[in-house]
Amino acid sequence: MKTVWLRNLEVGTGTPKVLVPIVGRTRADILAQAGRLGELPLDAAEWRADFYEHVSDTSQVSQTLSALRAALGDIPLLFTFRTRREGGERDISPEEYRALNLAAIRSGEADAVDVEIFSGEDTVRPIIAAAHAAGRAVVGSSHDHSGTPPREELIARLRRAQDLGADLPKLAVTPRSPADVLTLLSATEEMARRWADRPIITMSMAADGVVSRLCGEIFGSAMTFGAAGQTSAPGQLPVEELRLVLDILHRSRPASG
């Protein structure tokens, strides 16, 4: 399986990489959050631009990205606009979504962009092509806040992201029972073992799904999300606690694992 590089970070080997979201509404708040990340045991940051008060102005977004890049130093940065239909803060038209992501890519400040794979091929494919042409990676994501589909559907979504060319297929679902968490973990294991030729990211959200954010190395998820204060999705743990458990699980595995 190939790995994926985000700046100086290799995703898809060793302990799952820890990504922390930045969710400020003003540029000052965004940069303040970024300034605190250097003190935390994280691997990468995600700017959740759907929280940003000026996200509809691509010039403001580009300027904030530039300042954010400077504040983060060498910490890899994922640019994400999460739409309301997939759990984000606001609605956006397909044209605006495409223009926003293309602006983030053209800025050269983001190491990767998140693309919601069910946004329509006319939206998804041009963003992925532009990202790859600029040497940037793509997280191809699907989020289900209503429940957990059957295992076969979960695998199909991850395979769809892979087929579209996403470098890191990502799947997040909501458990309605502990059995739903097992469904997500089973789908992750089968995808990683049987179908994936690149790293994948999966999680079951909310309280019941917390375990899925911790055991990715065992089941095949290469990245997990932790919180530094405000969360961007239900079930995110403080990054310090998350790192501690990930390291414990990693040390418990055989060297060949």
C-alpha positions as CSV (number, residue, x, y, z in Angstrom):
1,M,0.0,0.0,0.0
2,K,1.3,3.5,-0.8
3,T,1.5,6.1,1.8
4,V,0.6,9.8,1.5
5,W,2.9,12.7,2.4
6,L,1.4,15.9,3.8
7,R,4.4,18.3,3.9
8,N,6.8,16.4,6.2
9,L,4.2,13.9,7.5
10,E,3.9,10.4,6.1
11,V,0.3,9.1,6.6
12,G,-0.3,5.3,6.4
13,T,2.6,4.0,8.5
14,G,3.0,3.5,12.2
15,T,0.7,5.0,14.7
16,P,-2.4,6.8,13.3
17,K,-1.7,10.4,12.8
18,V,-3.5,12.9,15.0
19,L,-5.2,15.9,13.3
20,V,-6.6,18.8,15.3
21,P,-9.3,21.1,13.9
22,I,-9.2,24.9,14.0
23,V,-12.7,26.3,14.3
24,G,-12.5,30.0,14.9
25,R,-15.0,32.4,13.5
26,T,-12.7,35.4,13.2
27,R,-9.2,35.6,11.7
28,A,-7.8,36.6,15.2
29,D,-9.4,33.6,16.8
30,I,-8.2,31.3,14.1
31,L,-4.6,32.5,14.4
32,A,-4.8,32.3,18.2
33,Q,-5.9,28.7,18.1
34,A,-3.1,28.0,15.6
35,G,-0.5,29.6,17.8
36,R,-1.4,27.2,20.6
37,L,-1.1,24.0,18.5
38,G,2.7,24.0,18.6
39,E,2.5,23.0,22.3
40,L,0.3,20.0,21.7
41,P,1.2,16.4,20.6
42,L,-0.4,16.5,17.2
43,D,0.7,15.7,13.7
44,A,-1.5,18.0,11.5
45,A,-4.1,20.7,11.7
46,E,-7.4,21.1,9.8
47,W,-8.9,24.5,9.1
48,R,-12.7,24.1,9.2
49,A,-13.4,27.1,7.0
50,D,-17.1,26.7,7.3
51,F,-16.9,28.3,10.8
52,Y,-15.1,31.4,9.3
53,E,-17.2,34.6,9.2
54,H,-15.7,35.7,5.8
55,V,-15.7,32.3,4.1
56,S,-17.8,33.6,1.2
57,D,-15.0,36.0,0.2
58,T,-12.2,33.9,-1.4
59,S,-9.7,36.8,-1.1
60,Q,-10.3,36.9,2.6
61,V,-10.0,33.1,2.8
62,S,-6.7,33.3,0.9
63,Q,-5.3,36.0,3.1
64,T,-6.3,34.0,6.2
65,L,-4.7,30.9,4.8
66,S,-1.5,32.7,4.3
67,A,-1.5,34.0,7.9
68,L,-2.5,30.6,9.2
69,R,0.4,28.9,7.3
70,A,2.8,31.3,8.9
71,A,1.4,30.6,12.4
72,L,1.5,26.8,11.9
73,G,5.1,26.7,10.7
74,D,5.8,23.2,9.4
75,I,2.6,21.6,10.8
76,P,0.7,20.2,7.8
77,L,-2.6,21.9,7.0
78,L,-5.8,20.4,5.7
79,F,-8.4,22.9,4.3
80,T,-12.0,21.8,4.9
81,F,-15.4,23.4,4.2
82,R,-17.9,21.0,5.7
83,T,-21.3,21.6,4.2
84,R,-24.4,21.6,6.4
85,R,-25.8,18.5,4.8
86,E,-22.7,16.6,6.1
87,G,-22.7,18.2,9.5
88,G,-21.0,21.6,8.8
89,E,-21.9,25.1,9.8
90,R,-23.6,26.5,6.7
91,D,-25.0,25.8,3.2
92,I,-23.1,26.6,0.0
93,S,-23.8,26.2,-3.6
94,P,-21.9,23.7,-5.8
95,E,-20.3,26.6,-7.7
96,E,-19.2,28.4,-4.5
97,Y,-17.9,25.1,-3.0
98,R,-15.8,24.5,-6.1
99,A,-14.5,28.1,-6.3
100,L,-13.6,28.0,-2.6
101,N,-11.6,24.8,-2.8
102,L,-9.9,25.9,-6.0
103,A,-8.9,29.2,-4.3
104,A,-7.4,27.2,-1.3
105,I,-5.4,25.1,-3.8
106,R,-4.2,28.1,-5.8
107,S,-3.1,29.8,-2.6
108,G,-0.4,27.1,-2.1
109,E,-0.8,27.3,1.7
110,A,-2.9,24.2,2.3
111,D,-1.1,20.8,2.0
112,A,-4.5,19.0,1.4
113,V,-8.1,19.8,0.8
114,D,-11.2,17.9,1.9
115,V,-13.7,17.1,-0.8
116,E,-17.1,15.6,-0.1
117,I,-17.4,12.8,-2.6
118,F,-21.2,13.0,-3.0
119,S,-21.0,16.7,-4.1
120,G,-21.4,15.6,-7.7
121,E,-18.8,14.5,-10.2
122,D,-18.8,18.0,-11.9
123,T,-17.7,19.4,-8.6
124,V,-15.5,16.6,-7.2
125,R,-13.4,15.7,-10.2
126,P,-12.1,19.3,-11.1
127,I,-11.1,19.9,-7.4
128,I,-9.2,16.6,-7.2
129,A,-7.5,17.3,-10.6
130,A,-6.5,20.8,-9.5
131,A,-5.2,19.6,-6.2
132,H,-3.0,16.9,-7.8
133,A,-1.8,19.3,-10.5
134,A,-0.6,21.5,-7.7
135,G,1.0,18.7,-5.8
136,R,-1.6,18.7,-3.0
137,A,-3.4,15.7,-1.5
138,V,-7.1,15.2,-1.3
139,V,-9.2,13.8,1.6
140,G,-12.3,12.3,-0.1
141,S,-15.0,12.4,2.6
142,S,-18.4,11.1,3.4
143,H,-20.3,11.9,6.6
144,D,-23.5,10.4,7.9
145,H,-25.0,12.1,10.9
146,S,-28.3,10.1,10.7
147,G,-26.9,6.6,11.4
148,T,-24.6,3.8,10.3
149,P,-25.4,2.2,6.9
150,P,-24.8,-1.5,6.4
151,R,-21.2,-2.7,6.1
152,E,-21.4,-3.2,2.4
153,E,-22.5,0.4,1.9
154,L,-19.7,1.7,4.1
155,I,-17.1,-0.2,2.0
156,A,-18.8,1.1,-1.2
157,R,-18.4,4.7,-0.1
158,L,-14.7,4.3,0.7
159,R,-14.1,2.5,-2.6
160,R,-16.0,5.3,-4.4
161,A,-13.6,7.9,-2.9
162,Q,-10.7,5.8,-3.9
163,D,-12.0,5.4,-7.5
164,L,-12.5,9.2,-7.7
165,G,-8.8,9.6,-7.0
166,A,-8.9,10.8,-3.4
167,D,-5.5,10.1,-1.7
168,L,-7.2,9.6,1.7
169,P,-10.7,8.2,1.6
170,K,-12.6,9.2,4.7
171,L,-15.8,7.9,6.3
172,A,-17.6,9.2,9.4
173,V,-20.9,7.7,10.6
174,T,-23.1,8.0,13.6
175,P,-23.8,4.9,15.8
176,R,-27.3,4.3,17.2
177,S,-26.0,1.2,19.2
178,P,-22.7,-0.4,20.1
179,A,-23.4,-2.8,17.2
180,D,-23.1,0.1,14.8
181,V,-19.6,0.8,16.0
182,L,-18.7,-2.9,15.3
183,T,-20.1,-2.4,11.8
184,L,-17.9,0.5,11.1
185,L,-14.8,-1.3,12.4
186,S,-15.6,-4.4,10.4
187,A,-16.0,-2.3,7.2
188,T,-12.7,-0.5,8.0
189,E,-10.9,-3.8,8.4
190,E,-12.2,-5.3,5.2
191,M,-11.5,-2.2,3.2
192,A,-8.0,-1.9,4.5
193,R,-7.3,-5.6,4.0
194,R,-9.1,-6.3,0.7
195,W,-9.6,-3.1,-1.3
196,A,-7.5,-0.2,-0.3
197,D,-4.3,0.7,-2.1
198,R,-3.8,3.8,0.0
199,P,-4.5,4.9,3.6
200,I,-8.1,5.3,4.7
201,I,-9.6,7.3,7.6
202,T,-12.7,6.1,9.4
203,M,-14.6,6.9,12.6
204,S,-17.8,6.3,14.4
205,M,-18.9,9.6,16.0
206,A,-20.5,10.5,19.3
207,A,-19.9,8.9,22.7
208,D,-20.5,5.3,21.6
209,G,-18.0,5.7,18.8
210,V,-15.1,7.0,20.8
211,V,-13.4,3.6,20.7
212,S,-13.2,3.8,16.9
213,R,-11.0,7.0,17.2
214,L,-8.5,5.1,19.3
215,C,-8.1,1.7,17.6
216,G,-7.4,2.7,14.0
217,E,-4.0,1.1,14.0
218,I,-5.6,-2.3,14.7
219,F,-8.5,-2.0,12.2
220,G,-6.9,0.0,9.4
221,S,-7.6,3.7,9.9
222,A,-4.5,5.8,9.4
223,M,-5.6,9.1,10.9
224,T,-7.8,10.3,13.8
225,F,-9.2,13.7,15.0
226,G,-8.5,15.1,18.4
227,A,-9.7,18.4,20.0
228,A,-7.7,21.3,21.4
229,G,-10.6,23.0,23.2
230,Q,-13.6,23.3,20.9
231,T,-14.6,20.2,18.9
232,S,-15.6,20.0,15.3
233,A,-17.5,16.7,15.5
234,P,-19.1,14.7,18.3
235,G,-16.9,12.3,20.2
236,Q,-13.5,14.0,19.7
237,L,-11.2,13.6,22.6
238,P,-8.7,16.1,24.0
239,V,-5.5,15.6,21.9
240,E,-3.3,14.8,24.9
241,E,-5.6,11.9,26.0
242,L,-5.9,10.7,22.4
243,R,-2.1,10.6,21.9
244,L,-1.6,8.7,25.2
245,V,-4.0,5.9,24.2
246,L,-2.7,5.7,20.6
247,D,0.9,5.3,21.9
248,I,-0.2,2.6,24.4
249,L,-1.9,0.6,21.7
250,H,1.0,1.0,19.4
251,R,3.5,-0.2,21.9
252,S,1.3,-3.3,22.7
253,R,1.5,-4.5,19.1
254,P,4.1,-6.9,17.7
255,A,7.0,-5.2,16.0
256,S,5.9,-6.7,12.7
257,G,2.5,-5.0,13.1
